[in-house]
C-alpha cells in the first residue's frame, strides 16, 4: 500500500490550523519578518532599497560638533558629593 503524501503547503496549512490564535499571530509576525528580509539589496529589489536609503537622515559637521561640545561639558561636570 502506498501512503498519500501531502504537499508542503497542505502540511503547513494543517499545522497552522492546529495553533491557537496567539500562536497564529506570532507565526504571522515571523513570516512578515522573513519576508521583509527579502527586500534587502542583493535580493533583486534595489529600487526599493534606494528609495528607503534616501530617507535616512544625514548630520552636518555642525550637528556633530554640538554632540562633541555636550560631551565635553559632561566630562567637566562634577556631581554633588553626598
mmCIF file of the N, C-alpha and C atoms, coordinates in Angstrom:
data_MODEL
# 
_entry.id   MODEL 
# 
loop_
_atom_site.group_PDB 
_atom_site.id 
_atom_site.type_symbol 
_atom_site.label_atom_id 
_atom_site.label_alt_id 
_atom_site.label_comp_id 
_atom_site.label_asym_id 
_atom_site.label_entity_id 
_atom_site.label_seq_id 
_atom_site.pdbx_PDB_ins_code 
_atom_site.Cartn_x 
_atom_site.Cartn_y 
_atom_site.Cartn_z 
_atom_site.occupancy 
_atom_site.B_iso_or_equiv 
_atom_site.pdbx_formal_charge 
_atom_site.auth_seq_id 
_atom_site.auth_comp_id 
_atom_site.auth_asym_id 
_atom_site.auth_atom_id 
_atom_site.pdbx_PDB_model_num 
ATOM 1   N N  . UNK A 1 1  ? 0.830  -1.183 0.000  1.00 0.00 ? 1  UNK A N  1 
ATOM 2   C CA . UNK A 1 1  ? 0.000  0.000  0.000  1.00 0.00 ? 1  UNK A CA 1 
ATOM 3   C C  . UNK A 1 1  ? 0.876  1.249  0.000  1.00 0.00 ? 1  UNK A C  1 
ATOM 4   N N  . UNK A 1 2  ? 0.499  2.209  -0.815 1.00 0.00 ? 2  UNK A N  1 
ATOM 5   C CA . UNK A 1 2  ? 1.264  3.443  -0.844 1.00 0.00 ? 2  UNK A CA 1 
ATOM 6   C C  . UNK A 1 2  ? 0.583  4.493  0.032  1.00 0.00 ? 2  UNK A C  1 
ATOM 7   N N  . UNK A 1 3  ? 1.385  5.238  0.706  1.00 0.00 ? 3  UNK A N  1 
ATOM 8   C CA . UNK A 1 3  ? 0.888  6.267  1.605  1.00 0.00 ? 3  UNK A CA 1 
ATOM 9   C C  . UNK A 1 3  ? 0.698  7.566  0.813  1.00 0.00 ? 3  UNK A C  1 
ATOM 10  N N  . UNK A 1 4  ? -0.410 8.246  1.042  1.00 0.00 ? 4  UNK A N  1 
ATOM 11  C CA . UNK A 1 4  ? -0.672 9.501  0.345  1.00 0.00 ? 4  UNK A CA 1 
ATOM 12  C C  . UNK A 1 4  ? 0.183  10.584 0.991  1.00 0.00 ? 4  UNK A C  1 
ATOM 13  N N  . UNK A 1 5  ? 0.969  11.250 0.173  1.00 0.00 ? 5  UNK A N  1 
ATOM 14  C CA . UNK A 1 5  ? 1.816  12.306 0.734  1.00 0.00 ? 5  UNK A CA 1 
ATOM 15  C C  . UNK A 1 5  ? 1.178  13.658 0.468  1.00 0.00 ? 5  UNK A C  1 
ATOM 16  N N  . UNK A 1 6  ? 1.238  14.497 1.475  1.00 0.00 ? 6  UNK A N  1 
ATOM 17  C CA . UNK A 1 6  ? 0.707  15.844 1.359  1.00 0.00 ? 6  UNK A CA 1 
ATOM 18  C C  . UNK A 1 6  ? 1.749  16.750 0.732  1.00 0.00 ? 6  UNK A C  1 
ATOM 19  N N  . UNK A 1 7  ? 1.278  17.760 0.048  1.00 0.00 ? 7  UNK A N  1 
ATOM 20  C CA . UNK A 1 7  ? 2.207  18.755 -0.469 1.00 0.00 ? 7  UNK A CA 1 
ATOM 21  C C  . UNK A 1 7  ? 2.696  19.580 0.713  1.00 0.00 ? 7  UNK A C  1 
ATOM 22  N N  . UNK A 1 8  ? 3.821  20.239 0.563  1.00 0.00 ? 8  UNK A N  1 
ATOM 23  C CA . UNK A 1 8  ? 4.318  21.074 1.670  1.00 0.00 ? 8  UNK A CA 1 
ATOM 24  C C  . UNK A 1 8  ? 3.285  22.122 2.112  1.00 0.00 ? 8  UNK A C  1 
ATOM 25  N N  . UNK A 1 9  ? 2.526  22.686 1.172  1.00 0.00 ? 9  UNK A N  1 
ATOM 26  C CA . UNK A 1 9  ? 1.532  23.689 1.530  1.00 0.00 ? 9  UNK A CA 1 
ATOM 27  C C  . UNK A 1 9  ? 0.397  23.073 2.340  1.00 0.00 ? 9  UNK A C  1 
ATOM 28  N N  . UNK A 1 10 ? -0.045 21.889 1.975  1.00 0.00 ? 10 UNK A N  1 
ATOM 29  C CA . UNK A 1 10 ? -1.094 21.206 2.734  1.00 0.00 ? 10 UNK A CA 1 
ATOM 30  C C  . UNK A 1 10 ? -0.620 20.888 4.147  1.00 0.00 ? 10 UNK A C  1 
ATOM 31  N N  . UNK A 1 11 ? 0.616  20.455 4.255  1.00 0.00 ? 11 UNK A N  1 
ATOM 32  C CA . UNK A 1 11 ? 1.189  20.136 5.566  1.00 0.00 ? 11 UNK A CA 1 
ATOM 33  C C  . UNK A 1 11 ? 1.300  21.400 6.422  1.00 0.00 ? 11 UNK A C  1 
ATOM 34  N N  . UNK A 1 12 ? 1.725  22.487 5.801  1.00 0.00 ? 12 UNK A N  1 
ATOM 35  C CA . UNK A 1 12 ? 1.841  23.754 6.504  1.00 0.00 ? 12 UNK A CA 1 
ATOM 36  C C  . UNK A 1 12 ? 0.476  24.244 6.970  1.00 0.00 ? 12 UNK A C  1 
ATOM 37  N N  . UNK A 1 13 ? -0.516 24.180 6.112  1.00 0.00 ? 13 UNK A N  1 
ATOM 38  C CA . UNK A 1 13 ? -1.863 24.612 6.456  1.00 0.00 ? 13 UNK A CA 1 
ATOM 39  C C  . UNK A 1 13 ? -2.444 23.763 7.586  1.00 0.00 ? 13 UNK A C  1 
ATOM 40  N N  . UNK A 1 14 ? -2.192 22.460 7.547  1.00 0.00 ? 14 UNK A N  1 
ATOM 41  C CA . UNK A 1 14 ? -2.667 21.568 8.607  1.00 0.00 ? 14 UNK A CA 1 
ATOM 42  C C  . UNK A 1 14 ? -2.058 21.968 9.955  1.00 0.00 ? 14 UNK A C  1 
ATOM 43  N N  . UNK A 1 15 ? -0.753 22.206 9.970  1.00 0.00 ? 15 UNK A N  1 
ATOM 44  C CA . UNK A 1 15 ? -0.079 22.592 11.209 1.00 0.00 ? 15 UNK A CA 1 
ATOM 45  C C  . UNK A 1 15 ? -0.562 23.955 11.686 1.00 0.00 ? 15 UNK A C  1 
ATOM 46  N N  . UNK A 1 16 ? -0.775 24.880 10.751 1.00 0.00 ? 16 UNK A N  1 
ATOM 47  C CA . UNK A 1 16 ? -1.259 26.206 11.105 1.00 0.00 ? 16 UNK A CA 1 
ATOM 48  C C  . UNK A 1 16 ? -2.616 26.117 11.791 1.00 0.00 ? 16 UNK A C  1 
ATOM 49  N N  . UNK A 1 17 ? -3.492 25.274 11.279 1.00 0.00 ? 17 UNK A N  1 
ATOM 50  C CA . UNK A 1 17 ? -4.831 25.127 11.848 1.00 0.00 ? 17 UNK A CA 1 
ATOM 51  C C  . UNK A 1 17 ? -4.816 24.517 13.245 1.00 0.00 ? 17 UNK A C  1 
ATOM 52  N N  . UNK A 1 18 ? -3.728 23.872 13.633 1.00 0.00 ? 18 UNK A N  1 
ATOM 53  C CA . UNK A 1 18 ? -3.612 23.295 14.969 1.00 0.00 ? 18 UNK A CA 1 
ATOM 54  C C  . UNK A 1 18 ? -3.220 24.336 16.019 1.00 0.00 ? 18 UNK A C  1 
ATOM 55  N N  . UNK A 1 19 ? -2.766 25.515 15.583 1.00 0.00 ? 19 UNK A N  1 
ATOM 56  C CA . UNK A 1 19 ? -2.296 26.550 16.504 1.00 0.00 ? 19 UNK A CA 1 
ATOM 57  C C  . UNK A 1 19 ? -3.451 27.339 17.104 1.00 0.00 ? 19 UNK A C  1 
ATOM 58  N N  . UNK A 1 20 ? -3.225 27.867 18.314 1.00 0.00 ? 20 UNK A N  1 
ATOM 59  C CA . UNK A 1 20 ? -4.209 28.784 18.892 1.00 0.00 ? 20 UNK A CA 1 
ATOM 60  C C  . UNK A 1 20 ? -4.025 30.160 18.245 1.00 0.00 ? 20 UNK A C  1 
ATOM 61  N N  . UNK A 1 21 ? -4.938 31.082 18.520 1.00 0.00 ? 21 UNK A N  1 
ATOM 62  C CA . UNK A 1 21 ? -4.917 32.373 17.824 1.00 0.00 ? 21 UNK A CA 1 
ATOM 63  C C  . UNK A 1 21 ? -3.653 33.185 18.125 1.00 0.00 ? 21 UNK A C  1 
ATOM 64  N N  . UNK A 1 22 ? -3.154 33.116 19.358 1.00 0.00 ? 22 UNK A N  1 
ATOM 65  C CA . UNK A 1 22 ? -1.936 33.853 19.705 1.00 0.00 ? 22 UNK A CA 1 
ATOM 66  C C  . UNK A 1 22 ? -0.738 33.307 18.933 1.00 0.00 ? 22 UNK A C  1 
ATOM 67  N N  . UNK A 1 23 ? -0.660 31.996 18.801 1.00 0.00 ? 23 UNK A N  1 
ATOM 68  C CA . UNK A 1 23 ? 0.442  31.382 18.064 1.00 0.00 ? 23 UNK A CA 1 
ATOM 69  C C  . UNK A 1 23 ? 0.341  31.695 16.573 1.00 0.00 ? 23 UNK A C  1 
ATOM 70  N N  . UNK A 1 24 ? -0.893 31.751 16.065 1.00 0.00 ? 24 UNK A N  1 
ATOM 71  C CA . UNK A 1 24 ? -1.081 32.119 14.656 1.00 0.00 ? 24 UNK A CA 1 
ATOM 72  C C  . UNK A 1 24 ? -0.592 33.543 14.416 1.00 0.00 ? 24 UNK A C  1 
ATOM 73  N N  . UNK A 1 25 ? -0.893 34.444 15.349 1.00 0.00 ? 25 UNK A N  1 
ATOM 74  C CA . UNK A 1 25 ? -0.429 35.833 15.226 1.00 0.00 ? 25 UNK A CA 1 
ATOM 75  C C  . UNK A 1 25 ? 1.082  35.886 15.264 1.00 0.00 ? 25 UNK A C  1 
ATOM 76  N N  . UNK A 1 26 ? 1.697  35.145 16.187 1.00 0.00 ? 26 UNK A N  1 
ATOM 77  C CA . UNK A 1 26 ? 3.156  35.115 16.301 1.00 0.00 ? 26 UNK A CA 1 
ATOM 78  C C  . UNK A 1 26 ? 3.782  34.574 15.019 1.00 0.00 ? 26 UNK A C  1 
ATOM 79  N N  . UNK A 1 27 ? 3.209  33.532 14.466 1.00 0.00 ? 27 UNK A N  1 
ATOM 80  C CA . UNK A 1 27 ? 3.720  32.967 13.222 1.00 0.00 ? 27 UNK A CA 1 
ATOM 81  C C  . UNK A 1 27 ? 3.581  33.972 12.079 1.00 0.00 ? 27 UNK A C  1 
ATOM 82  N N  . UNK A 1 28 ? 2.454  34.685 12.044 1.00 0.00 ? 28 UNK A N  1 
ATOM 83  C CA . UNK A 1 28 ? 2.264  35.715 11.016 1.00 0.00 ? 28 UNK A CA 1 
ATOM 84  C C  . UNK A 1 28 ? 3.311  36.807 11.129 1.00 0.00 ? 28 UNK A C  1 
ATOM 85  N N  . UNK A 1 29 ? 3.615  37.222 12.352 1.00 0.00 ? 29 UNK A N  1 
ATOM 86  C CA . UNK A 1 29 ? 4.643  38.240 12.573 1.00 0.00 ? 29 UNK A CA 1 
ATOM 87  C C  . UNK A 1 29 ? 6.007  37.732 12.112 1.00 0.00 ? 29 UNK A C  1 
ATOM 88  N N  . UNK A 1 30 ? 6.298  36.472 12.401 1.00 0.00 ? 30 UNK A N  1 
ATOM 89  C CA . UNK A 1 30 ? 7.578  35.889 11.987 1.00 0.00 ? 30 UNK A CA 1 
ATOM 90  C C  . UNK A 1 30 ? 7.669  35.806 10.461 1.00 0.00 ? 30 UNK A C  1 
ATOM 91  N N  . UNK A 1 31 ? 6.584  35.430 9.825  1.00 0.00 ? 31 UNK A N  1 
ATOM 92  C CA . UNK A 1 31 ? 6.580  35.378 8.359  1.00 0.00 ? 31 UNK A CA 1 
ATOM 93  C C  . UNK A 1 31 ? 6.803  36.767 7.773  1.00 0.00 ? 31 UNK A C  1 
ATOM 94  N N  . UNK A 1 32 ? 6.179  37.787 8.370  1.00 0.00 ? 32 UNK A N  1 
ATOM 95  C CA . UNK A 1 32 ? 6.397  39.159 7.915  1.00 0.00 ? 32 UNK A CA 1 
ATOM 96  C C  . UNK A 1 32 ? 7.868  39.538 8.046  1.00 0.00 ? 32 UNK A C  1 
ATOM 97  N N  . UNK A 1 33 ? 8.489  39.140 9.152  1.00 0.00 ? 33 UNK A N  1 
ATOM 98  C CA . UNK A 1 33 ? 9.913  39.396 9.349  1.00 0.00 ? 33 UNK A CA 1 
ATOM 99  C C  . UNK A 1 33 ? 10.743 38.724 8.266  1.00 0.00 ? 33 UNK A C  1 
ATOM 100 N N  . UNK A 1 34 ? 10.469 37.459 7.992  1.00 0.00 ? 34 UNK A N  1 
ATOM 101 C CA . UNK A 1 34 ? 11.223 36.746 6.964  1.00 0.00 ? 34 UNK A CA 1 
ATOM 102 C C  . UNK A 1 34 ? 11.045 37.399 5.590  1.00 0.00 ? 34 UNK A C  1 
ATOM 103 N N  . UNK A 1 35 ? 9.823  37.798 5.299  1.00 0.00 ? 35 UNK A N  1 
ATOM 104 C CA . UNK A 1 35 ? 9.559  38.428 4.011  1.00 0.00 ? 35 UNK A CA 1 
ATOM 105 C C  . UNK A 1 35 ? 10.209 39.798 3.913  1.00 0.00 ? 35 UNK A C  1 
ATOM 106 N N  . UNK A 1 36 ? 10.317 40.515 5.011  1.00 0.00 ? 36 UNK A N  1 
ATOM 107 C CA . UNK A 1 36 ? 10.945 41.837 4.974  1.00 0.00 ? 36 UNK A CA 1 
ATOM 108 C C  . UNK A 1 36 ? 12.430 41.728 4.639  1.00 0.00 ? 36 UNK A C  1 
ATOM 109 N N  . UNK A 1 37 ? 13.033 40.628 4.993  1.00 0.00 ? 37 UNK A N  1 
ATOM 110 C CA . UNK A 1 37 ? 14.455 40.435 4.687  1.00 0.00 ? 37 UNK A CA 1 
ATOM 111 C C  . UNK A 1 37 ? 14.690 40.245 3.205  1.00 0.00 ? 37 UNK A C  1 
ATOM 112 N N  . UNK A 1 38 ? 13.671 39.854 2.463  1.00 0.00 ? 38 UNK A N  1 
ATOM 113 C CA . UNK A 1 38 ? 13.858 39.623 1.030  1.00 0.00 ? 38 UNK A CA 1 
ATOM 114 C C  . UNK A 1 38 ? 13.937 40.919 0.246  1.00 0.00 ? 38 UNK A C  1 
ATOM 115 N N  . UNK A 1 39 ? 13.629 42.055 0.871  1.00 0.00 ? 39 UNK A N  1 
ATOM 116 C CA . UNK A 1 39 ? 13.699 43.324 0.154  1.00 0.00 ? 39 UNK A CA 1 
ATOM 117 C C  . UNK A 1 39 ? 15.041 44.021 0.349  1.00 0.00 ? 39 UNK A C  1 
ATOM 118 N N  . UNK A 1 40 ? 15.996 43.334 0.904  1.00 0.00 ? 40 UNK A N  1 
ATOM 119 C CA . UNK A 1 40 ? 17.335 43.895 1.061  1.00 0.00 ? 40 UNK A CA 1 
ATOM 120 C C  . UNK A 1 40 ? 18.053 43.900 -0.274 1.00 0.00 ? 40 UNK A C  1 
ATOM 121 N N  . UNK A 1 41 ? 19.043 44.797 -0.424 1.00 0.00 ? 41 UNK A N  1 
ATOM 122 C CA . UNK A 1 41 ? 19.811 44.784 -1.665 1.00 0.00 ? 41 UNK A CA 1 
ATOM 123 C C  . UNK A 1 41 ? 20.519 43.451 -1.830 1.00 0.00 ? 41 UNK A C  1 
ATOM 124 N N  . UNK A 1 42 ? 20.688 43.069 -3.048 1.00 0.00 ? 42 UNK A N  1 
ATOM 125 C CA . UNK A 1 42 ? 21.299 41.773 -3.319 1.00 0.00 ? 42 UNK A CA 1 
ATOM 126 C C  . UNK A 1 42 ? 20.249 40.708 -3.537 1.00 0.00 ? 42 UNK A C  1 
ATOM 127 N N  . UNK A 1 43 ? 19.008 41.014 -3.169 1.00 0.00 ? 43 UNK A N  1 
ATOM 128 C CA . UNK A 1 43 ? 17.917 40.087 -3.401 1.00 0.00 ? 43 UNK A CA 1 
ATOM 129 C C  . UNK A 1 43 ? 17.055 40.544 -4.571 1.00 0.00 ? 43 UNK A C  1 
ATOM 130 N N  . UNK A 1 44 ? 17.580 41.485 -5.369 1.00 0.00 ? 44 UNK A N  1 
ATOM 131 C CA . UNK A 1 44 ? 16.884 41.892 -6.572 1.00 0.00 ? 44 UNK A CA 1 
ATOM 132 C C  . UNK A 1 44 ? 15.918 43.042 -6.410 1.00 0.00 ? 44 UNK A C  1 
ATOM 133 N N  . UNK A 1 45 ? 15.850 43.665 -5.240 1.00 0.00 ? 45 UNK A N  1 
ATOM 134 C CA . UNK A 1 45 ? 14.906 44.749 -5.042 1.00 0.00 ? 45 UNK A CA 1 
ATOM 135 C C  . UNK A 1 45 ? 15.665 46.045 -4.773 1.00 0.00 ? 45 UNK A C  1 
ATOM 136 N N  . UNK A 1 46 ? 16.568 46.402 -5.669 1.00 0.00 ? 46 UNK A N  1 
ATOM 137 C CA . UNK A 1 46 ? 17.440 47.548 -5.474 1.00 0.00 ? 46 UNK A CA 1 
ATOM 138 C C  . UNK A 1 46 ? 16.664 48.866 -5.524 1.00 0.00 ? 46 UNK A C  1 
ATOM 139 N N  . UNK A 1 47 ? 15.642 48.965 -6.358 1.00 0.00 ? 47 UNK A N  1 
ATOM 140 C CA . UNK A 1 47 ? 14.877 50.207 -6.468 1.00 0.00 ? 47 UNK A CA 1 
ATOM 141 C C  . UNK A 1 47 ? 14.228 50.549 -5.131 1.00 0.00 ? 47 UNK A C  1 
ATOM 142 N N  . UNK A 1 48 ? 13.638 49.562 -4.488 1.00 0.00 ? 48 UNK A N  1 
ATOM 143 C CA . UNK A 1 48 ? 13.010 49.773 -3.185 1.00 0.00 ? 48 UNK A CA 1 
ATOM 144 C C  . UNK A 1 48 ? 14.065 50.164 -2.148 1.00 0.00 ? 48 UNK A C  1 
ATOM 145 N N  . UNK A 1 49 ? 15.217 49.514 -2.193 1.00 0.00 ? 49 UNK A N  1 
ATOM 146 C CA . UNK A 1 49 ? 16.294 49.818 -1.248 1.00 0.00 ? 49 UNK A CA 1 
ATOM 147 C C  . UNK A 1 49 ? 16.783 51.257 -1.434 1.00 0.00 ? 49 UNK A C  1 
ATOM 148 N N  . UNK A 1 50 ? 16.932 51.695 -2.674 1.00 0.00 ? 50 UNK A N  1 
ATOM 149 C CA . UNK A 1 50 ? 17.399 53.057 -2.937 1.00 0.00 ? 50 UNK A CA 1 
ATOM 150 C C  . UNK A 1 50 ? 16.404 54.084 -2.404 1.00 0.00 ? 50 UNK A C  1 
ATOM 151 N N  . UNK A 1 51 ? 15.101 53.829 -2.579 1.00 0.00 ? 51 UNK A N  1 
ATOM 152 C CA . UNK A 1 51 ? 14.087 54.736 -2.037 1.00 0.00 ? 51 UNK A CA 1 
ATOM 153 C C  . UNK A 1 51 ? 14.190 54.803 -0.517 1.00 0.00 ? 51 UNK A C  1 
ATOM 154 N N  . UNK A 1 52 ? 14.391 53.657 0.095  1.00 0.00 ? 52 UNK A N  1 
ATOM 155 C CA . UNK A 1 52 ? 14.468 53.600 1.559  1.00 0.00 ? 52 UNK A CA 1 
ATOM 156 C C  . UNK A 1 52 ? 15.715 54.310 2.068  1.00 0.00 ? 52 UNK A C  1 
ATOM 157 N N  . UNK A 1 53 ? 16.838 54.103 1.432  1.00 0.00 ? 53 UNK A N  1 
ATOM 158 C CA . UNK A 1 53 ? 18.097 54.668 1.909  1.00 0.00 ? 53 UNK A CA 1 
ATOM 159 C C  . UNK A 1 53 ? 18.112 56.186 1.737  1.00 0.00 ? 53 UNK A C  1 
ATOM 160 N N  . UNK A 1 54 ? 17.345 56.702 0.771  1.00 0.00 ? 54 UNK A N  1 
ATOM 161 C CA . UNK A 1 54 ? 17.276 58.143 0.582  1.00 0.00 ? 54 UNK A CA 1 
ATOM 162 C C  . UNK A 1 54 ? 16.548 58.851 1.720  1.00 0.00 ? 54 UNK A C  1 
ATOM 163 N N  . UNK A 1 55 ? 15.760 58.108 2.483  1.00 0.00 ? 55 UNK A N  1 
ATOM 164 C CA . UNK A 1 55 ? 15.035 58.707 3.605  1.00 0.00 ? 55 UNK A CA 1 
ATOM 165 C C  . UNK A 1 55 ? 15.867 58.756 4.881  1.00 0.00 ? 55 UNK A C  1 
ATOM 166 N N  . UNK A 1 56 ? 17.062 58.188 4.859  1.00 0.00 ? 56 UNK A N  1 
ATOM 167 C CA . UNK A 1 56 ? 17.934 58.205 6.031  1.00 0.00 ? 56 UNK A CA 1 
ATOM 168 C C  . UNK A 1 56 ? 18.456 59.620 6.227  1.00 0.00 ? 56 UNK A C  1 
ATOM 169 N N  . UNK A 1 57 ? 18.365 60.115 7.443  1.00 0.00 ? 57 UNK A N  1 
ATOM 170 C CA . UNK A 1 57 ? 18.824 61.481 7.703  1.00 0.00 ? 57 UNK A CA 1 
ATOM 171 C C  . UNK A 1 57 ? 20.346 61.534 7.714  1.00 0.00 ? 57 UNK A C  1 
ATOM 172 N N  . UNK A 1 58 ? 20.855 62.704 7.407  1.00 0.00 ? 58 UNK A N  1 
ATOM 173 C CA . UNK A 1 58 ? 22.298 62.926 7.471  1.00 0.00 ? 58 UNK A CA 1 
ATOM 174 C C  . UNK A 1 58 ? 22.562 64.053 8.448  1.00 0.00 ? 58 UNK A C  1 
ATOM 175 N N  . UNK A 1 59 ? 23.723 64.025 9.053  1.00 0.00 ? 59 UNK A N  1 
ATOM 176 C CA . UNK A 1 59 ? 24.097 65.046 10.014 1.00 0.00 ? 59 UNK A CA 1 
ATOM 177 C C  . UNK A 1 59 ? 25.222 65.891 9.429  1.00 0.00 ? 59 UNK A C  1 
ATOM 178 N N  . UNK A 1 60 ? 25.112 67.169 9.649  1.00 0.00 ? 60 UNK A N  1 
ATOM 179 C CA . UNK A 1 60 ? 26.161 68.070 9.190  1.00 0.00 ? 60 UNK A CA 1 
ATOM 180 C C  . UNK A 1 60 ? 27.299 68.061 10.210 1.00 0.00 ? 60 UNK A C  1 
ATOM 181 N N  . UNK A 1 61 ? 28.415 68.647 9.824  1.00 0.00 ? 61 UNK A N  1 
ATOM 182 C CA . UNK A 1 61 ? 29.538 68.776 10.754 1.00 0.00 ? 61 UNK A CA 1 
ATOM 183 C C  . UNK A 1 61 ? 29.136 69.601 11.969 1.00 0.00 ? 61 UNK A C  1 
ATOM 184 N N  . UNK A 1 62 ? 28.249 70.580 11.744 1.00 0.00 ? 62 UNK A N  1 
ATOM 185 C CA . UNK A 1 62 ? 27.765 71.418 12.847 1.00 0.00 ? 62 UNK A CA 1 
ATOM 186 C C  . UNK A 1 62 ? 26.932 70.600 13.841 1.00 0.00 ? 62 UNK A C  1 
ATOM 187 N N  . UNK A 1 63 ? 26.111 69.680 13.316 1.00 0.00 ? 63 UNK A N  1 
ATOM 188 C CA . UNK A 1 63 ? 25.331 68.802 14.192 1.00 0.00 ? 63 UNK A CA 1 
ATOM 189 C C  . UNK A 1 63 ? 26.251 67.939 15.051 1.00 0.00 ? 63 UNK A C  1 
ATOM 190 N N  . UNK A 1 64 ? 27.268 67.390 14.446 1.00 0.00 ? 64 UNK A N  1 
ATOM 191 C CA . UNK A 1 64 ? 28.204 66.519 15.169 1.00 0.00 ? 64 UNK A CA 1 
ATOM 192 C C  . UNK A 1 64 ? 29.000 67.319 16.193 1.00 0.00 ? 64 UNK A C  1 
ATOM 193 N N  . UNK A 1 65 ? 29.364 68.551 15.835 1.00 0.00 ? 65 UNK A N  1 
ATOM 194 C CA . UNK A 1 65 ? 30.098 69.408 16.769 1.00 0.00 ? 65 UNK A CA 1 
ATOM 195 C C  . UNK A 1 65 ? 29.275 69.647 18.031 1.00 0.00 ? 65 UNK A C  1 
ATOM 196 N N  . UNK A 1 66 ? 27.959 69.806 17.884 1.00 0.00 ? 66 UNK A N  1 
ATOM 197 C CA . UNK A 1 66 ? 27.096 70.011 19.055 1.00 0.00 ? 66 UNK A CA 1 
ATOM 198 C C  . UNK A 1 66 ? 27.199 68.822 20.007 1.00 0.00 ? 66 UNK A C  1 
ATOM 199 N N  . UNK A 1 67 ? 27.261 67.609 19.473 1.00 0.00 ? 67 UNK A N  1 
ATOM 200 C CA . UNK A 1 67 ? 27.408 66.424 20.328 1.00 0.00 ? 67 UNK A CA 1 
ATOM 201 C C  . UNK A 1 67 ? 28.757 66.426 21.041 1.00 0.00 ? 67 UNK A C  1 
ATOM 202 N N  . UNK A 1 68 ? 29.822 66.794 20.319 1.00 0.00 ? 68 UNK A N  1 
ATOM 203 C CA . UNK A 1 68 ? 31.150 66.841 20.938 1.00 0.00 ? 68 UNK A CA 1 
ATOM 204 C C  . UNK A 1 68 ? 31.196 67.890 22.047 1.00 0.00 ? 68 UNK A C  1 
ATOM 205 N N  . UNK A 1 69 ? 30.561 69.040 21.790 1.00 0.00 ? 69 UNK A N  1 
ATOM 206 C CA . UNK A 1 69 ? 30.542 70.101 22.813 1.00 0.00 ? 69 UNK A CA 1 
ATOM 207 C C  . UNK A 1 69 ? 29.829 69.632 24.076 1.00 0.00 ? 69 UNK A C  1 
ATOM 208 N N  . UNK A 1 70 ? 28.707 68.995 23.911 1.00 0.00 ? 70 UNK A N  1 
ATOM 209 C CA . UNK A 1 70 ? 27.959 68.495 25.067 1.00 0.00 ? 70 UNK A CA 1 
ATOM 210 C C  . UNK A 1 70 ? 28.751 67.407 25.788 1.00 0.00 ? 70 UNK A C  1 
ATOM 211 N N  . UNK A 1 71 ? 29.429 66.563 25.037 1.00 0.00 ? 71 UNK A N  1 
ATOM 212 C CA . UNK A 1 71 ? 30.241 65.513 25.659 1.00 0.00 ? 71 UNK A CA 1 
ATOM 213 C C  . UNK A 1 71 ? 31.338 66.125 26.524 1.00 0.00 ? 71 UNK A C  1 
ATOM 214 N N  . UNK A 1 72 ? 31.943 67.214 26.051 1.00 0.00 ? 72 UNK A N  1 
ATOM 215 C CA . UNK A 1 72 ? 32.974 67.886 26.857 1.00 0.00 ? 72 UNK A CA 1 
ATOM 216 C C  . UNK A 1 72 ? 32.373 68.468 28.124 1.00 0.00 ? 72 UNK A C  1 
ATOM 217 N N  . UNK A 1 73 ? 31.176 69.041 28.006 1.00 0.00 ? 73 UNK A N  1 
ATOM 218 C CA . UNK A 1 73 ? 30.524 69.592 29.198 1.00 0.00 ? 73 UNK A CA 1 
ATOM 219 C C  . UNK A 1 73 ? 30.230 68.495 30.218 1.00 0.00 ? 73 UNK A C  1 
ATOM 220 N N  . UNK A 1 74 ? 29.808 67.335 29.739 1.00 0.00 ? 74 UNK A N  1 
ATOM 221 C CA . UNK A 1 74 ? 29.552 66.223 30.656 1.00 0.00 ? 74 UNK A CA 1 
ATOM 222 C C  . UNK A 1 74 ? 30.824 65.778 31.354 1.00 0.00 ? 74 UNK A C  1 
ATOM 223 N N  . UNK A 1 75 ? 31.936 65.766 30.630 1.00 0.00 ? 75 UNK A N  1 
ATOM 224 C CA . UNK A 1 75 ? 33.179 65.310 31.250 1.00 0.00 ? 75 UNK A CA 1 
ATOM 225 C C  . UNK A 1 75 ? 33.689 66.320 32.287 1.00 0.00 ? 75 UNK A C  1 
ATOM 226 N N  . UNK A 1 76 ? 33.277 67.594 32.159 1.00 0.00 ? 76 UNK A N  1 
ATOM 227 C CA . UNK A 1 76 ? 33.686 68.620 33.125 1.00 0.00 ? 76 UNK A CA 1 
ATOM 228 C C  . UNK A 1 76 ? 32.746 68.676 34.327 1.00 0.00 ? 76 UNK A C  1 
ATOM 229 N N  . UNK A 1 77 ? 31.590 68.105 34.216 1.00 0.00 ? 77 UNK A N  1 
ATOM 230 C CA . UNK A 1 77 ? 30.572 68.177 35.257 1.00 0.00 ? 77 UNK A CA 1 
ATOM 231 C C  . UNK A 1 77 ? 30.974 67.347 36.464 1.00 0.00 ? 77 UNK A C  1 
ATOM 232 N N  . UNK A 1 78 ? 30.853 67.930 37.627 1.00 0.00 ? 78 UNK A N  1 
ATOM 233 C CA . UNK A 1 78 ? 31.184 67.223 38.865 1.00 0.00 ? 78 UNK A CA 1 
ATOM 234 C C  . UNK A 1 78 ? 29.897 67.033 39.657 1.00 0.00 ? 78 UNK A C  1 
ATOM 235 N N  . UNK A 1 79 ? 29.472 65.799 39.826 1.00 0.00 ? 79 UNK A N  1 
ATOM 236 C CA . UNK A 1 79 ? 28.256 65.542 40.603 1.00 0.00 ? 79 UNK A CA 1 
ATOM 237 C C  . UNK A 1 79 ? 28.477 65.908 42.073 1.00 0.00 ? 79 UNK A C  1 
ATOM 238 N N  . UNK A 1 80 ? 27.403 66.276 42.723 1.00 0.00 ? 80 UNK A N  1 
ATOM 239 C CA . UNK A 1 80 ? 27.487 66.655 44.133 1.00 0.00 ? 80 UNK A CA 1 
ATOM 240 C C  . UNK A 1 80 ? 27.863 65.448 44.990 1.00 0.00 ? 80 UNK A C  1 
ATOM 241 N N  . UNK A 1 81 ? 28.668 65.685 45.983 1.00 0.00 ? 81 UNK A N  1 
ATOM 242 C CA . UNK A 1 81 ? 29.038 64.606 46.941 1.00 0.00 ? 81 UNK A CA 1 
ATOM 243 C C  . UNK A 1 81 ? 27.956 64.478 47.986 1.00 0.00 ? 81 UNK A C  1 
ATOM 244 N N  . UNK A 1 82 ? 27.704 63.276 48.434 1.00 0.00 ? 82 UNK A N  1 
ATOM 245 C CA . UNK A 1 82 ? 26.693 63.027 49.459 1.00 0.00 ? 82 UNK A CA 1 
ATOM 246 C C  . UNK A 1 82 ? 27.334 62.917 50.792 1.00 0.00 ? 82 UNK A C  1 
# 
